[in-house]
């Protein structure tokens, strides 16, 4: 074979690979961004196909999938049955993780400070203003707490992480439930806002004596200190894939439309109290069936080959029986506009 023929063969091969490569776009929750980014990188290396996922917040993900500007949306705030029906959307969980209180107190190491749900709620209500407040001191007997003003950091965008956080505070504090409530966006009694888990992590890392809330992977990646948290059983637990898994162990995924199960304040001595699933949204009537099939291919790969990567980032992969139920829905609930089944 001449050099010219060899070169032509290589170029043709590269063209064929590029022509067959696929790109799918998704947007939404920042909570699962670290694992989705990792999966996308691994997937492209193995298959050549690209997944472009933008961390814009759960509210943005819901809006963009409804507007059909992306191939899949992502939200940590599961959409309600009437919304799913109205927009003809399929919803399924993709990953489980935990939201953690993060602090910047130079005198205290990660995991040393103990907080309860009630104390957290009072901090975010602006009632507890100092780190050496008696309510915090009572949970941390013998610890030297600084006489410093607490600076609260919260999300500024529509956020599924905020939904899980405020859902939890509403369960543990009657005052929070009555004055603030739960939602992707709420009227915060105090504090300053950061956009995305990224923004909150950045603020807390820079501002001494601050407290915020982020998905656990962001705390680790940004070297932030987190707190221990008292769970429903009265035990102080540390965030970890094991404590997230304990909270999700008894989840009844069929109890809610779209598998939209809320995992906050679950029973169990080892359960992390602010555990959450993150959900994927796509249209049941696929106007671009090839793109929808590519979304299924990606998550099928992630469910089967991305488990270890998830564990390494302290997420919890879905159990196989849940994956089987999800993929059965892919077969029965999502079709091309001509009625053709997309996933076999």
Secondary structure, 3 states (H helix, E strand, C coil): CCHHHHHHHHHHHHHHHHHHCCEEEEEECCCCHHHHHHHHHHHHHHHCCEEEEEECCHHHHHHHHHCCCCCEEEECCCCCHHHHHHHCEEEEEEEEEEEEEEECCCCCCCCCCEECHHHHHHHHCCCCCECCCHHHHHHCCCCCCCCCECEEEEECCCCHHHHHHHHHHHHHCHHHHHHCCCCCCCCCCCCEEECHHHHHHHHHHHCCCEEEEEEHHHHHHCCCEECEEECCCCCEECCCHHHHHHHHCCCCHHHCHHHCCCCECCCCCCCCCEEEEEEEEEECEECCHHHHHHHHHHHHHHHHHCHHHHHHCCCECCCHHHHHHHHHHHHHHCEECCCCECCC
